[in-house]
Structure formats: structure tokens, C-alpha cells
């Protein structure tokens, strides 16, 4: 009997979860939290669902009644300089070992690729955010684009360099103390500017869609960050509590979104909290001039919350320049910067690099780690900003 392919129903979560646990990663977060799984793969959009039991966007391969492969797809609206397209992030791409020599992997990918998708799954762009070098070979065979690691910026708050050095030492216990201290000091902020008068913490979806997103959309390409997307991605997230920072300028408002993450260390008695880091996931100022007060408001809020520092991942060139102007340093410019830990639950020494690939059905500018890059793409895209 040949391998068959379809989209799993949400009610099939136990079987998919078990497959993830057995062949992807034991005790994966999707195995521990069904609500996060449903949030990722159960949204209405490209496919419908009824009472939480309809088809999901998790593609499965079956042989003789058994799962032999899965590939998750997270549909999202794609913005191309103001034009709306359909995109999908793919994740949890795994095929059972006894089926890896055939075409199962490529046929699973076809479930989310261009006009070859099924049951309404037709996409203009398919993005694999967070891949390994072995997987990259598949996308090159399909003439996809494999991207350089997404740029990361980081700042350590005044007086917190010792705390950062301690984290580096936990991630790299074989390092000399001076090496960890030097790396932490390279990202130290001399001071945190005072937040501007008028900075707020409330998101206004009507104002965003009327006055802010249309302007940003014309200048960028990437996930369409209108109010509906931001509400789903942040305000309705089943696990994380995201915080909002706003700074008005004229008739528009700059927006930043972040969360406070507790960093854990693995010990003989289980995981123990070590420190806290602010993860900035959206930085959308109303203008270049608005960027510095918006960043100041965020940094003050994060420092007041007890974070030792803050980081941000993003391809957008102008955003990177504005963050650097405000004191957040590009990790790539510092020796040993690539060794800075990024996975905090628990902390490990794997570094913070995130490799990606995409299959695109239209002409577009290159997505690169450079000042002119118009792609607005952050770590919050796909399911990268989630627990380990």
C-alpha cells in the first residue's frame, strides 16, 4: 500500500502528539500543551474548522494506518508592499526513519507549496523559519532560497554586566571567567534614557489599522501585521503574556511588543530560575524620529521589570539601524557574539543563530542581513518565540 497524505483533524491531537514525542523531541511543548498546538494549527483561515474538531493545518503521511510523517503549517497573511498574499510557516517537519529514503518528505512539503497544496492550501510563499543544515538541502533541491541567520541585537542594562557574564558562564562552563566577562561587557548600555511623556501600554486596534499599519505596509514585506494578526499573535497567545509600549507622534503611534522571560538552569533537583531577559518581538515606530523615544520607553519598562537586558531578532534593515542608534548592539559585530545563549528554558550553549529557507512564487527583493533589507521578519514569526 502506498503512502497517503491529508490534513489531520484537531481531534487527532493525541496521535500527532505521540508521533512528535517519539520522532521529533521527547516532551516537546506541543506534546505538553494542547492549547498551544491548537493555537498554532487550528486557526480558521486557509481551512475551516467546526467546534474545534475540523481539519487542522497539520499535514500527515500515513502507511497502512500508521503515521509515518508530519509537517505543520501555520497560515498567515503576507504583505508585499501593501499587496495582500497568502503565506504559510512550516514547522515540525519529521518523517519516520523507515520512510526517509522515498518521496514522503517532498510530498509532505507539497501540501504547503504554491498551487500544489490541497483542500484550499494554496500559498504564494512557504517559509521554514528555524531549520538545520541537513534540512536546508531539501530547499536547495527545490530551488528555494536558504537565508543567512536572522540578525540579533542585544543590550545589557547598566550594572548588569556581571549578571550577563554569569549566564554566559552557565552556557559555556569551559570558558575562562575573563572571556565571559568581556563578552558581557561588550553589550553594556552606559545608561537607559527616561521614557518620553505620553508613552503608553495600550494597543488600539482601530487606530492601528486606520493610521499606522497602512503606512508600514507600503514600505515593507513580510507577515501582514494588521490588528487582527497582532491580536492573534500576542493578545490571544495561550502561554506568554506580552507587553505593549506605545509612543504617539502627530496622528500616528509607534508600537513595541515584548515579553519578560525567566531564565532557568538545569540542576540535579530540576530547573531553577537564574535571571530574566526582555525579548523584544515587535518594533514598529511611527517614524525614524519616533524610534528613539519608543526604544527608550521599552528599555525603561524592561529594566524596571527586573530584566538584565534585552534582545531582538529581525531582518528589517532600518529597524536594525534604529536599535543600534539606541544602544542595542548587533551580535554579529562582537567576537564570540554568536556564542551568546538564546534558549533559556533551560539555558544552553548552542548559541542564538537561526537559519531559514523559503519557497516563493513571485519576484521580490532579497532578504538579507543588511541596512537596505525591506523584509520585516522577527523571531515572533512562525513558532520560534515559544517555550523550549
C-alpha positions in Angstrom: 0.0 0.0 0.0 1.3 3.4 -0.9 1.7 6.4 1.5 -1.3 8.7 1.6 -1.4 12.3 2.6 -4.0 14.5 4.2 -4.6 17.2 6.9 -5.2 15.8 10.3 -8.3 16.7 12.3 -7.9 18.6 15.5 -9.4 15.7 17.3 -6.4 13.6 16.2 -4.1 15.6 18.5 -3.2 12.5 20.7 -1.8 10.6 17.8 0.1 13.6 16.3 1.4 14.5 19.8 2.7 10.9 20.3 4.4 11.0 16.9 6.1 14.3 17.8 7.2 12.8 21.1 8.6 9.7 19.6 10.3 11.0 16.4 10.8 14.8 16.9 11.6 15.6 20.5 10.6 13.9 23.7 8.2 16.0 25.8 8.1 18.7 23.1 6.0 21.8 24.1 3.2 20.8 21.6 3.1 17.4 23.5 2.8 19.2 26.8 0.3 21.9 25.8 -2.6 21.0 23.5 -3.8 24.6 23.7 -0.6 25.9 22.1 -0.9 23.2 19.4 -4.5 24.3 18.6 -3.5 28.0 18.6 -0.8 27.2 16.0 -2.5 24.7 13.8 -6.3 25.2 14.4 -7.0 28.7 13.3 -9.6 29.4 10.7 -8.2 30.8 7.6 -7.0 28.7 4.7 -9.1 25.8 6.1 -12.2 25.9 8.3 -13.0 24.0 11.5 -16.1 23.3 13.4 -16.4 23.1 17.2 -12.6 22.5 17.4 -12.9 19.2 15.6 -12.4 20.1 11.9 -9.3 19.9 9.8 -6.2 21.5 11.1 -3.2 22.7 9.2 -1.1 19.8 10.3 -0.3 17.6 7.3 0.3 13.9 7.9 1.6 11.0 5.9 0.1 7.5 6.6 1.1 4.0 5.6 -1.1 1.0 6.4 -3.0 3.0 9.0 0.1 4.4 10.8 1.6 7.9 10.9 4.9 7.9 9.0 5.4 11.7 8.7 4.1 15.0 9.8 4.6 18.7 8.7 2.8 21.5 10.5 1.7 24.6 8.6 0.8 28.0 10.2 -1.1 30.1 7.6 -0.5 33.8 7.8 -1.4 36.9 5.7 1.6 38.1 3.7 2.1 41.7 2.9 4.0 42.7 -0.3 4.4 46.5 -0.2 0.7 46.9 0.5 -0.5 44.0 -1.6 -2.1 41.0 0.2 -0.8 37.5 -0.4 -1.1 34.2 1.4 1.8 32.7 3.3 2.5 29.7 5.5 5.2 28.9 8.0 6.1 25.3 8.1 7.4 23.6 11.3 7.9 20.2 12.9 9.0 18.5 9.7 9.7 14.9 10.6 9.5 11.6 8.7 9.8 8.2 10.4 13.2 6.7 9.8 12.0 3.8 7.7 10.3 6.2 5.2 13.2 8.7 4.8 14.6 7.2 1.6 11.5 7.7 -0.5 9.5 10.7 -1.6 7.5 11.1 1.6 9.3 14.2 2.8 8.9 16.0 -0.5 5.2 15.0 -0.8 4.6 16.4 2.7 6.2 19.7 1.7 4.0 19.8 -1.4 1.0 20.0 0.9 2.1 23.6 1.6 3.8 24.6 -1.6 2.4 27.0 -4.1 -0.6 25.9 -6.1 0.1 22.2 -5.4 -1.4 22.4 -1.9 -4.7 20.7 -1.3 -8.1 21.5 0.3 -7.6 25.2 0.0 -3.9 25.2 1.0 -2.5 27.4 -1.8 0.3 29.7 -0.8 2.3 32.4 -2.5 5.2 31.9 -0.1 6.2 29.0 2.1 8.7 29.8 4.9 10.7 27.4 7.0 12.0 29.6 9.9 14.5 27.7 12.1 16.0 24.9 10.1 19.2 22.8 10.4 21.8 22.4 7.7 20.6 18.9 6.8 17.1 20.2 6.1 18.5 23.1 4.0 19.5 20.6 1.3 15.8 19.9 0.6 15.0 23.5 -0.1 18.1 23.9 -2.4 17.0 20.9 -4.4 13.6 22.6 -4.9 15.3 25.8 -5.9 14.3 27.5 -2.7 16.2 30.3 -1.1 18.3 29.5 2.0 18.9 32.6 4.1 21.7 33.9 6.3 21.0 33.7 10.0 18.5 36.3 11.2 20.3 39.3 12.8 20.2 39.7 16.5 20.7 42.8 18.6 21.3 42.8 22.3 21.8 45.3 25.2 22.8 44.7 28.8 21.4 47.2 31.3 23.7 49.4 33.3 25.2 47.5 36.3 24.0 44.1 34.9 27.2 43.0 33.1 28.0 40.7 35.9 24.6 39.0 35.6 25.1 38.6 31.9 28.6 37.2 32.4 27.1 34.6 34.8 24.7 33.5 32.1 27.5 33.1 29.6 29.4 31.1 32.1 26.4 28.8 32.7 26.1 28.3 28.9 29.8 27.8 28.5 31.3 26.2 31.7 34.6 25.6 29.9 35.2 29.3 29.3 37.7 31.3 31.3 36.0 33.9 33.6 37.6 36.8 31.7 36.2 35.6 28.4 32.6 35.6 29.7 33.0 38.9 31.4 34.5 40.5 28.2 31.6 39.3 26.1 29.0 40.6 28.5 30.7 44.0 28.8 30.7 44.4 25.0 26.9 44.8 25.2 26.6 47.1 28.2 24.4 50.2 27.9 26.0 53.2 29.6 22.6 54.5 30.6 18.9 54.0 30.0 17.1 57.1 28.7 14.0 58.3 30.5 10.7 57.3 28.8 9.0 60.2 27.0 5.9 61.9 28.3 2.9 60.3 26.6 4.3 56.7 26.5 1.5 54.2 26.9 0.8 50.5 27.3 -2.5 50.0 25.5 -3.0 48.8 21.9 -5.7 50.5 19.9 -6.7 48.1 17.0 -8.9 50.6 15.2 -6.2 53.3 15.2 -3.6 50.8 14.2 -5.5 49.7 11.1 -6.5 53.2 10.1 -3.4 55.2 10.7 -0.3 53.0 11.3 -0.3 49.7 9.5 -1.2 51.1 6.0 1.9 53.2 6.1 4.2 50.4 7.3 2.7 48.0 4.8 3.7 50.2 1.8 7.3 50.2 2.9 7.8 46.5 3.9 7.2 42.9 3.0 6.6 40.1 5.5 3.7 38.9 7.7 0.9 41.5 7.5 0.9 42.9 10.9 -2.5 44.4 11.0 -4.6 44.5 14.1 -6.1 41.0 13.6 -2.7 39.4 13.2 -1.3 41.2 16.3 -4.3 40.2 18.3 -3.9 36.6 17.4 -0.1 36.5 17.7 0.2 38.4 21.1 -3.0 39.2 22.9 -4.5 35.8 22.4 -1.4 33.7 23.0 -2.2 30.8 25.2 1.1 30.7 27.1 3.0 34.0 27.0 2.0 37.4 28.4 3.2 40.0 26.0 3.5 43.7 27.0 2.8 46.7 24.8 4.6 50.0 24.6 3.3 52.9 22.6 4.6 56.4 21.9 2.5 58.8 19.9 3.8 61.2 17.2 1.4 63.5 15.5 -1.5 61.5 14.2 0.3 58.1 14.4 1.7 55.9 17.1 4.8 53.9 17.4 4.4 50.3 18.8 6.7 47.9 20.5 5.8 44.5 21.9 7.9 42.4 24.3 7.8 39.8 27.0 9.8 39.1 30.1 11.4 35.7 30.1 12.6 33.9 33.1 15.9 32.1 32.5 16.3 28.6 34.0 19.3 26.4 34.8 19.1 22.6 34.8 20.2 21.2 38.2 20.2 17.9 39.8 16.9 18.9 41.5 15.2 20.1 38.4 15.1 23.5 36.8 15.9 26.6 38.9 15.4 30.2 38.0 18.5 32.2 37.4 17.6 35.6 35.9 15.3 37.4 33.5 15.7 38.7 29.9 13.4 41.1 27.9 12.6 39.6 24.5 11.6 42.4 22.1 9.5 40.9 19.3 8.0 43.9 17.5 9.5 47.3 16.9 7.3 49.5 14.7 8.0 53.2 15.2 5.8 55.8 13.6 9.0 57.4 12.0 12.7 57.4 12.3 12.4 60.2 14.9 9.8 58.2 16.8 12.2 55.2 17.1 14.4 56.6 19.9 11.6 57.6 22.3 9.9 54.3 21.6 13.1 52.3 22.3 13.7 54.4 25.5 10.2 53.6 26.7 10.7 49.9 26.1 14.1 49.8 27.7 12.9 51.7 30.8 9.9 49.3 31.1 12.1 46.2 30.8 14.7 47.4 33.2 12.0 48.3 35.8 10.6 44.8 35.4 13.9 43.3 36.5 15.4 42.2 33.2 19.2 42.1 33.0 19.0 43.2 29.3 17.0 42.9 26.1 17.4 41.2 22.7 15.7 41.4 19.4 15.8 39.3 16.2 14.9 40.8 12.9 15.9 41.1 9.2 14.5 44.7 8.6 17.5 46.9 7.9 16.1 50.3 9.1 14.9 48.7 12.3 18.3 47.3 13.0 19.9 50.7 12.4 17.4 52.4 14.8 18.0 49.8 17.5 21.8 50.3 17.1 21.4 54.0 17.4 19.6 53.5 20.7 22.4 51.3 22.1 21.4 47.7 21.1 24.5 46.1 19.6 24.4 43.7 16.6 25.6 40.4 18.0 27.5 39.6 14.7 29.9 42.6 15.3 31.3 41.2 18.6 33.8 38.5 18.9 32.2 35.4 20.5 28.8 37.1 19.9 27.4 34.0 18.2 28.0 32.1 21.4 25.6 34.2 23.4 22.8 32.0 24.7 19.3 32.5 23.4 17.5 29.4 24.6 16.6 29.9 28.3 14.3 27.1 29.3 16.8 25.8 30.3 19.8 27.8 29.3 22.2 26.1 26.9 25.4 26.8 25.0 24.0 26.3 21.5 24.2 29.9 20.6 21.5 32.1 19.0 21.8 31.5 15.3 18.5 30.8 13.4 18.7 29.6 9.8 15.8 29.8 7.4 14.6 28.9 3.9 11.7 29.9 1.7 9.9 28.9 -1.5 8.4 32.0 -3.2 6.1 32.2 -6.1 6.7 35.9 -7.0 9.6 38.3 -7.7 10.8 40.0 -4.6 13.8 41.9 -3.1 16.4 39.7 -1.3 16.0 39.0 2.4 19.5 39.7 3.7 21.2 40.9 6.9 21.8 44.4 5.7 20.7 48.0 6.1 18.6 48.1 2.9 16.6 44.9 3.7 12.9 45.8 3.4 11.7 42.4 4.9 10.1 42.9 8.3 10.5 39.5 9.9 11.1 38.9 13.6 11.6 36.0 16.0 7.9 36.0 16.7 7.2 34.8 13.2 6.3 31.1 12.8 6.6 29.4 16.3 10.1 30.4 17.1 9.1 32.5 20.1 7.8 29.7 22.3 9.0 27.6 25.2 11.8 25.1 24.5 
